[in-house]
Amino acid sequence: MTESGTPGSHAVKVKGVITWVAVADALKAEVRLYDRLFAVPQPDTTDTTDKNYHKELNPDSLKMVTAYVEPSLASAKGDEKFQFERHGYFVADRKDHMPPPLNGGEGKSVFNRVAGMKDSWGK
């Protein structure tokens, strides 16, 4: 457990510790935020006679954003799992994530969200 030095801080149970990434060391990464594929809970039960599922697709089922992560994630292997603070659980993309070559140069960091975090802010 960590203590802040604030009087009474020892009485507060710490649920977790957030680590911030230093700007000077941060690694630029592509992060894919996957959401529900369909905009309706049960697409096969809607009242469409033509069964055109394209109409029921969620247009926001994939958002791609740029994030800055710990430099150690550059060497992650495909399918290696991580928790990104307050955002969920992510996996290094097995196809598109490329660690930097041993002889130098740049790789490409790509992470896919596999599960979001339950938001308890303000509860």
N, C-alpha and C positions, 0 to 999 in steps of 0.2 A: 504494500500500500504506500502511496506517496502522500506527503503532507505539504500543504502550502505555506505553513508558518502562521496562518491565520488562527487566532484564538478560537477554539472549539472545532477546528477542522478534523480533529481525530474522531469526533463523534459522527461524522458523515461517512457512510459506506460508499466507496468509489465503485461504480459499475464498470468503468473502463477508462482508459487513458487515450487521448487523441494525440497523434504525432503529426506535426505539420512538416511539409516538405519545404526545404530551403529553396528560394528562387534560384540561387546560383547553381544548385545541384540538380534541379528538377529535370526530369526526362519527359519530353513531349510524347504523348501516346494517343492513338485513336481508340476511342471507347464506344462500343456499340451497346445501346440501351434497348434491349428487346422488351416488348410488352405483348399483350394479348393479340393473337393473330386476327381474331374476329371481333367486331364491334358489338355483337350480341352474344349473350351467354350460351345459347344453343342454336347455332345456325341451321341445323337440319330440321328445326321445328317451326320455322317462320312460314308465313302464308305466301310463299312465292311458288307459283306453278311451274316456272321455268327452271327452278333450282340453280340460278346463277349466283354462285357464292361470291363472285367478285363484288357484288353490291354490298355484301356484309363484311368485307374485309376492313380491318382497322387501319386507317391511313397513317396512324402514328405507331404502328407496331414495331418500327425500327427508327431510332434516332441515333445519328452518329455525331459524336462531339469530340473535341480535343480536350484532353486533360493533362495534367502534369503530375507525374508519379515519382516515387523513389527511384534513384538511378539503378539500384540493384535489380529492378524488374526488367531491365534490358536483357539480362541473361536468362530470363524465364524460359522454360521449355514449353512446347505446345501442350495444352491441357493442364498445365500447372495452375492451381487454384489460389486465389487471394481474396481477402476482405478489404474493400475500400471503405474507409471510415464514412459512416452515415449514408452510404449509397447502396451497399449490398455486397454480394459475392460475385466474383468475376473469375474468368478462366482465360489464360493466354490462348489466342486463336491458333488452332493446330495447323492451319494452312498459311495464314497471312502474317503471323508473328514471327519475325526473324531476328534472332540475337545478332549482335555485331560480329563480323568475321574476326577470326583470331589474328589476322594480319592487319587489323585496324579497319577503319571505315565505319559506316553507319549501318545499323539494322533498322527494323521497323517494329515498333511496339503496338500490338493490337490486342485489346481485351474485350471479352463479351460478358455482359451481365447474365448470370444464370439464376439469380434470386435477389430480389430487392429486400431492403431492411424494413422492418415494421417501424413506422414513424410514431414515436411516443412523445414528441415535442409538445409541451404545454399540457401534458396529462398528469 
